Amino acid sequence: MATDAWEVIDLAEVRAKLKGKPVEYLEFLNVPSMSCGLFSLAAGSKDMQAPHDEDEVYFVLTGRARLRLGDEDREVRPGTLLYIRAATEHFFFEIEEDMTLLVLFATGSRG
């Protein structure tokens, strides 16, 4: 359901649209100040992403892996919330379980 001011999104419906590729991103919201999508990584897959131009937030819905942020590694699992500043090198590795992440890119100005 959508209006000019708000939208209700059912993540189960969005998740059902994923095609089952080893690494997949499906954007489901794109407005001037932000975009949002689901990022899916199969166990054992390789995340080859490059740094982004926007600040980014990941929320891990399912799965387990490690995240490399510059020279640091962090374990991530369901419930982990990650903020990554624009242009920061990062990628997921040692993906132990199929992962689904909610991703928010912020394109607004910094305060």
N, C-alpha and C positions, 0 to 999 in steps of 0.2 A: 504494500500500500504506500502511495507516495503523494505528497503535495509539494508546493513550492518551498515550504518551510521545514518539512521533516519527511522521513521515510522509515518504514519498518521493514527490516530485512531478516529473513529466516535463514540462519546459517546452515541448517540441514538442507534446505533447498539449494543453496549455493554450493555446498559440498557435493551434492548429487550431480552437479554439472561438471565436476572435475573428470577428466578423461582417463585417469589412471596411468599417466606417464610417470617415469621415475622422478622427474623434477618438473613441477608445474606451478604456474602462478595464474590465478583467475581474479581479475579485478571486477568488483561488483558495485563500487561507488566511486564516482569521480566528479568532484565539484571544485570550484576555484581555489578553496583553501586546503583541500586534502583529497587523498584517494585512499581506498581501502580494498583489500583483497585477501584471498586465501592462498597460502603457499604450501605446497605439498611436496614432501621429500620421502621417497621410498627408502626403506632400510638398505644400507650399503651403497646408496647413490652418491654422486659427487655434486656438490653445490659449487657452481662456477661463477657466481655473481661477482660483479665489479662494484666498487663504491658508488653510492647514489648521490644525486645532487640535492636531495631533500633529507631533512631529519626523518627518522623512521622509528616506529615502535612495533615490536613483535610481541605477541602473546601466544605462548605455546598451548595449543588445545590438546594435542595427543603426541606421543612419541618421546624418544630420548636421543640426545646427541651431545656433541660438544660444539661450541661456537668459538671461533678465533676472532678476536678483536685486536687488530694491530699485532702486538707481540704477546698478547695474553689469551689463554684458553679458559672457557667457562662451561660447566655442565649445564644443560638445559633439559627441562622435563615439564610435564603438564603443570600449568599454573605459573611458570616463569614468565615475567614481564621484562622486556629488554628495550632500552632506549639507545639508539645509535645516532650520533651526530652526523650530519651530511659529510660526505667525502671520507668517512672512516672505513678503512679496509676491514671487511668481515666476511665470513662464510661458515657454514655448518660442515662438520666432518664427524667421523666415527658415528654415523647415524645407525643406532642400534635397533630402533623400532620405527616403523612408518610414522612420519611426523606430519601434522597439520598445524599451521600457524596462522593466526589472524595478523595481518600486516596493515599498518596505517602510515602513510607518507604525509607529512605536513609540508605544505607549500606556502604557508603564510609567512609574514615578516616576523622577525625576532623582536621581542620587546626590550 
